[in-house]
């Protein structure tokens, strides 16, 4: 049975990222880090726990659990189109990620910009150039879009770190701070879709493939020397990728969906 394009695959695919060693968490040595193969997650050890239920609690007396509703800050939306090189910002499942790096104590955001222009609309482009942007925040509320010195548009430095006619489009991407990596130059791991873009700004999605990259700062990325593989799909997937890792099992996980023609 063929899956519809928007049918989500409710399973995780193991991500084949070559050359990633198994060592301790950020700021820790492997000897100081506890891992467990206990599928029930009842082996607590020294790990922090989030008590959403009583499964890890042996007994309770004179304590009541109270849930509080989160409150939105009045400044929303926090990241919005406010630069001349931005067109249609995409903050959705497979086009943005917000992380807090414990080492520099900053919130960091990566998001896509769908490069629609009136010229592209008039030339019947159906899949325009996507570009990836970077921003950071000290408090998670006030965000700064730094000039990265990577892409200049109309004579102005931008916060774009990937995506043009030469390097290809990167509509679909995700990344993690790798808890298993000892090499600081490879602290960040990312996956993104590469697809050639023609002179009109039209991307060839069907001919694209996925790329695994690493980075020291989450801004300057270097692709691994070979492509990832997803079984018989090779390096091809559909347009949803959500990258995570299982610390206990020391594996990388990718929530995704299969191409429509599987």
Buried (B, 14 or more C-beta within 10 A) or exposed (E): EEBEEEEBBEEBBEBBBEEBEEBBBBEEEEEEBEBBEEEEEEBEEEEEEEEEEEEBEEEEEEEEEEEEEEEEEEEEEBBEEEBEBBBEBBBEBBBBBBBEBEEEEBBBBBBBBBBBEEEBEEEEBEBBBBBBBBBBBEEEEEBEBEEBEBBEEEEEBBBBBBBBBEEBBBBBBBBBBBBBBBEEEBBBBBBBBBBBBEEBBBBEBEEBBBBBBBBBBBBBBEEBEEBBBBEEBEBBBBBBBBBBBEBBEBBBBBBBBBBEEE
